[in-house]
Amino acid sequence: MKKYTVITVIIATIVLGFFAGMYLYRINKTYNTQNETKRTAEEINNDNRIEKQKEISVSNSQEKTSPNCTIILKIYYNLCDHLIETRKNIEHTQVNMTETEVKEKFKEWELQKFTRNRNCIV
């Protein structure tokens, strides 16, 4: 009788070990699948961020006037050889203008220097 009990316990232990191993294998497999899904989602988000950064850098390639911009009007008088500089703050309608837009706005003037914070017009 003891022989049959020992054999039954051994077989039951092997069967339980087999099922426990299968259960742990499935848990590990689902955990790895979830991690891969999260990793691929993070990679997609990173790729999207990189593309947005590229788009932003491309869209900022043109320099535009800022709200703090100062326009310097230089007037040269030929008769007396005087050069008068007049500085004025930019108007709100002139904010975010590109260099070509500033040239169109001041057609009768010559644009010497164009930066975000300062425009020299002669």
C-alpha positions in Angstrom: 0.0 0.0 0.0 2.8 2.3 0.8 4.3 1.7 -2.6 1.1 2.8 -4.4 0.9 5.9 -2.2 4.4 6.9 -3.0 4.0 6.4 -6.7 0.7 8.3 -6.7 2.3 11.2 -4.9 5.2 11.2 -7.3 2.9 11.2 -10.4 0.7 13.9 -8.8 3.8 16.1 -8.2 5.0 15.6 -11.8 1.6 16.5 -13.1 1.3 19.5 -10.8 4.8 20.6 -11.8 3.9 20.3 -15.5 0.8 22.5 -15.1 2.6 25.0 -12.9 5.3 25.3 -15.5 2.7 25.8 -18.3 0.9 28.5 -16.2 4.2 30.3 -15.5 5.2 30.1 -19.2 1.9 31.7 -20.2 2.2 34.5 -17.6 5.8 35.2 -18.8 4.7 35.1 -22.4 1.8 37.6 -21.9 4.1 39.8 -19.8 6.7 39.9 -22.6 4.0 40.6 -25.2 2.7 43.5 -23.1 6.3 44.9 -22.7 6.8 44.6 -26.5 3.5 46.4 -27.1 4.5 49.2 -24.7 8.0 49.4 -26.2 6.6 49.7 -29.8 4.1 52.3 -28.6 6.9 54.3 -27.0 9.0 53.9 -30.2 6.1 55.2 -32.2 5.7 58.1 -29.9 9.4 58.9 -30.1 9.2 58.7 -33.9 6.3 61.1 -33.9 8.1 63.5 -31.5 11.2 63.4 -33.8 9.0 64.1 -36.9 7.3 67.0 -35.0 10.6 68.4 -34.1 11.7 68.2 -37.7 8.5 70.0 -38.8 9.0 72.7 -36.2 12.6 73.3 -37.2 11.6 73.5 -40.9 8.8 75.9 -40.1 11.2 78.2 -38.2 13.6 78.5 -41.1 12.4 81.9 -42.0 13.2 84.7 -39.6 10.3 86.9 -38.6 10.0 90.1 -36.7 9.2 89.8 -33.0 6.9 92.0 -30.9 10.1 93.6 -29.3 11.5 94.5 -32.7 12.8 98.0 -33.3 12.8 99.7 -36.7 15.7 102.0 -37.3 15.0 104.6 -40.1 18.2 106.2 -41.4 17.8 109.4 -43.4 20.8 110.8 -45.2 20.7 114.4 -46.3 23.0 115.1 -49.3 23.2 118.8 -48.9 24.5 118.9 -45.4 25.9 115.4 -45.1 23.8 114.5 -42.1 22.6 111.1 -41.1 19.6 111.0 -38.9 18.5 107.8 -37.2 15.0 107.4 -36.0 14.1 104.4 -33.9 10.6 103.3 -33.3 8.9 100.2 -31.9 7.2 97.9 -34.4 3.5 98.2 -34.8 1.3 95.2 -33.9 0.4 94.8 -37.6 4.1 94.3 -38.4 4.7 91.5 -35.9 5.7 88.1 -37.5 6.6 89.6 -40.9 9.3 88.0 -42.9 12.1 89.9 -44.7 10.2 89.9 -48.0 7.1 91.3 -46.3 9.1 94.1 -44.7 10.6 94.9 -48.0 7.1 95.1 -49.6 5.8 97.3 -46.7 8.7 99.7 -47.0 9.1 99.8 -50.8 10.6 103.3 -50.9 13.3 102.4 -48.3 16.3 100.1 -48.6 16.5 97.3 -46.1 20.1 97.1 -44.8 19.8 94.6 -42.0 17.0 92.2 -41.0 16.9 90.4 -37.6 14.2 89.3 -35.2 14.8 92.2 -32.9 16.1 95.0 -35.2 15.5 96.1 -38.7 17.7 98.8 -40.3 16.0 100.6 -43.1 17.6 103.4 -45.1 
